[in-house]
Amino acid sequence: MKEKENAKELLSFIKEATSPYHVVEEGIVFLKKEGFEELDLKENWQLEKGKGYYIKPYGTSLFAFTVGAHFAEGQNFRIAAAHTDHPGFRVKPNADMKSGAYRKLNTDVYGGPILNTWMDRPLSLAGRVALRSEDPFHPEMRLLDVKKPILIIPNLAIHVNKEVNKGVELNRQTDTLPLFSMLEEDVSEEKFFVSFLAKELGVDSSRILDYDMYIYNSEDGGFVGMKDDFVSCPRLDNLTSVWSLLKGIVSGRRDEGINLIALYDNEEIGSKTKQGADSALLNLLLEKIMGSLSLSKDSLYSQVTDSFLLSVDVAHGVHPNHPEKYDPTNYTALNEGIVFKIDCNQRYTFDTEAIAIVQQICEKSEVKYQKFVNRSDMPGGGTLGPIISSWLPIKTVDIGIPLLAMHSSRELMGTKDQAYLDKLMETFFGL
């Protein structure tokens, strides 16, 4: 079935998109194949109608946009946003630790992962390393993905942890440190993690100034269920959205207006960074686009009320073993379509007019949809929508596909839902 093809494309993307840096690089590879041209914020732009462009202001954030072939002043923006990061672990600067006959790494917890799902998994490393250069203000930056399981966080055996099945809280400093290797007879080597990075990069270890390395679940995603009903895979939050936005900006080219996708970092920790949604980055980019088309800021501001933003992040599907955790009438299920995320306290951004617009887009493109509201006594998390719309006050709706086991090292989605989201993004940018 066609839905499986969409899911297979997603799995291929996720396999390579192992850190926020690699999410961005894989996105760029895809955009370049589709004829998008790279821009630099430091340069003056000469934009052409009917063309697509992308910009990587920082290593973990990516923006892409198209200018309609018949673009004219007064036409609006259609924007969709997602995030490139996911909960997990990052390696601390002084990472080397020794314990008896073993070497392990000192790590920090990033975001809000379900810690016990990372135990006994094959883990790998991906990220960015900074090397010495002749110009101190421009160190050489190198990406690295080890691409094989080199780490593992072993559980304690039940024989020495007899209460484990009653629920044991994991200590983030002592219980989640990954095993790296055996301690060799020659223990004189210092900074063995930096030496490992240097060997992987083919450089002398003295050139390494710093690194930003993510630990990721190296298991491949795949289908599960009697009829391949589900997809089990790491990093579904939020690469389901990133992939749909990339496909949508390529396939949904309308003749008028400007389409734009914003892929931000650091959503899992609040977005308050230069590469996060709680920054002026999108506003600056829109102003530069308008200036490059010989239009003023006033032209941008005049289109605010007629433009539209989709904040695209995963949603909670009802858990079959714990339906009591969800609202009794506003729950959502896997394989039943994209989710409108609604919260009257605006943790999710919406208004009735905006929801009605997206409902009609769904109906026009034959995309199934459903509406989700948290239990009144169980507040949910925040999203990109409220943050971006506070900087750029345009009509906004929070949507996404439903997941089970959100923030697990391996999450679960419905096989059909990626196709629904892909179709919606294509229609949103194409109408």
C-alpha positions, 0 to 999 in steps of 0.5 A: 500500500502507498502508506508503507512507501511514505513510511519507508521514506521516513525510515530512510531519512531517520536512519541518517538523521542521527543528531540535529546537525545530521538532520540539517545536513540530510535536509540540505541534501534533499533540498539540493536535489530538488534545485534549492540554492543556498543563501548566506545571511551575511550576503545580499540576496538577489531572489528570483520568482519561481525558485527555492532557497535554503539557509543554515544560520546555525548548524542545527537549524534550517530554513527553506522557502520558495518565491511564487512564480507570480509573486507580487506585493501584498501576497501572503506567507505560508509557514510551517515549523518543526524541530530537529532535536530529540530527548536523549544524552550528550557527552560532557566535555571531560568525558573520561571515566574509569570503573574497575576494568571498564571505560565509560563516558560521563554524560548529561541528560538532554530534554525529558527522555524516558530513561529506562528505555535507553537501557540495554540498547545499542547506542552510537554517537553523532555530532560536531567537533571543533578543530583548531584553525589559523583564524580563531574566530572561524574554527574548522567544524567537522561533522561525525557520525560513528554509525555503529553501536559503540556504547551501551547502558547495562541494566543491573541484574534482577538478582542484585536489584530485586525491586526493579519490577516494582519501579526503580528510579534511575539516577541521572549521574550514576545509573545512565553512564554508557559503557565504552570499552575495556580498560587496556593494560596500558592505562597511561593514555589520557583523554581517551574519548578525545583520542577516539574522536581524533582517530575517527576524524583522521586528525591529531588529538591536539587539534580538537578544541571542543565537541558537541556529541549526541548519543543516539539509539542505533537500532533501525526502525521497522514495521510491527503489527499483524498487517504492518499497522505500526512503525517502531523507530527512534526519533519519530519526535519530531522527524516525522514532521521535519520530513513532511515539511521538507517534502511539502516545501518541494512539492507544494509550490503555489504560484503566488506568495511565499512558502517557508519551513522553519526547522528549529533546534532546542524545542525539547529544552524550551527553545530559548536559544539563538537557533530555537523558536524563541528568538527573532530568527524567523522575523529577521529572515522574513524581513531580509526576504522582503528587502531582497524583493525590494519590498519594505517591512510595512509590506511584511506587516500588512500581510500578518493577518492574512498569513498562516503558520502550522506548528507541526509536532507529534501528538499523544495517541491514546494508550490501549492499556491506559485509556484513563490517562486521556480525556474521555471524549477528545482522545486520538488514535494511531492511523486515524489521521493528523491531530489538531492539538487544542488547549484553552490555556494556549499551551497549544496555539489555535483559534476557531477560525484557524482550525476551520481553515486547516479542517477545510484543507484536510477535507480538500486533500482527503486527509483524515483528522482528529482533535486532541485535548488533554485531561483537565487535571493533567496539563500537557507540554508546550510546543513551537506554536505559542512561542513563534506566534508571540514573535510573529502574530499570525494565525497558527494551529498546532498539529502533528501525528499521534504517537505512543511511547513519546520520548522513549528511545524507540517510539511508535506511530501508525503506518498510515499517518505519515502519508496523511501528514505528507499530503496535508503539507503538500496541499497547504503549500500548494493551494 
